[in-house]
Amino acid sequence: MKIRTTILACIAVLLINGCSNKQWYEGIQSNRLASCEKEPNHRARSECARNFDQPYEDYQRERVKLTNRDAQ
């Protein structure tokens, strides 16, 4: 029973890691953009969408810069 649980846990980890960071980021951004559609008017929707309009590559560069800065 213990071996079965360990195997299942390993499979779960492999499946979770199957999604790249970029896929996770884009999925989250997509959900955030969809929530902007609930805004009452066009201007509010546009402003909301601008907050979530950063490409993954830009996000990654910023994240690395901040991580390196905090490590110093």
C-alpha positions as CSV (number, residue, x, y, z in Angstrom):
1,M,0.0,0.0,0.0
2,K,2.8,2.4,0.8
3,I,4.5,1.7,-2.5
4,R,1.3,2.4,-4.4
5,T,0.9,5.7,-2.6
6,T,4.5,6.7,-3.4
7,I,4.0,5.7,-7.1
8,L,0.8,7.7,-7.3
9,A,2.5,10.7,-5.7
10,C,5.4,10.5,-8.2
11,I,3.0,10.3,-11.1
12,A,1.1,13.3,-9.8
13,V,4.3,15.4,-9.5
14,L,5.3,14.4,-13.1
15,L,1.9,15.4,-14.4
16,I,1.9,18.7,-12.6
17,N,5.4,19.5,-13.9
18,G,4.3,18.7,-17.4
19,C,2.8,22.2,-17.6
20,S,5.5,24.7,-18.2
21,N,5.8,27.9,-16.3
22,K,4.8,29.7,-19.5
23,Q,1.6,27.7,-19.8
24,W,0.7,28.4,-16.2
25,Y,1.4,32.1,-16.6
26,E,-0.7,32.3,-19.8
27,G,-3.5,30.4,-18.2
28,I,-3.6,32.7,-15.2
29,Q,-3.4,35.8,-17.5
30,S,-6.3,34.4,-19.6
31,N,-8.4,34.0,-16.5
32,R,-7.6,37.5,-15.4
33,L,-8.5,38.9,-18.8
34,A,-11.7,37.1,-18.7
35,S,-12.5,38.7,-15.4
36,C,-12.0,42.1,-17.0
37,E,-15.0,41.3,-19.2
38,K,-17.2,41.7,-16.1
39,E,-16.4,45.4,-15.8
40,P,-19.4,47.6,-16.5
41,N,-18.1,49.7,-19.3
42,H,-15.6,49.7,-22.1
43,R,-13.1,52.1,-20.5
44,A,-13.0,50.0,-17.3
45,R,-12.6,46.8,-19.3
46,S,-9.7,48.3,-21.3
47,E,-7.9,49.6,-18.1
48,C,-8.3,46.2,-16.5
49,A,-7.0,44.4,-19.6
50,R,-3.9,46.6,-19.7
51,N,-2.9,45.4,-16.2
52,F,-2.7,41.9,-17.6
53,D,-1.1,42.5,-21.0
54,Q,2.5,41.6,-20.2
55,P,4.0,38.8,-22.4
56,Y,5.5,35.9,-20.5
57,E,9.0,36.7,-21.7
58,D,8.8,40.2,-20.2
59,Y,7.5,38.8,-17.0
60,Q,10.3,36.3,-16.9
61,R,13.0,38.9,-17.4
62,E,11.5,41.1,-14.6
63,R,11.2,38.1,-12.3
64,V,14.9,37.1,-12.9
65,K,16.0,40.7,-12.2
66,L,14.1,40.9,-9.0
67,T,15.3,37.4,-7.9
68,N,18.9,38.3,-8.6
69,R,18.5,41.7,-6.8
70,D,17.0,40.1,-3.7
71,A,19.7,37.5,-3.6
72,Q,22.5,40.1,-3.3
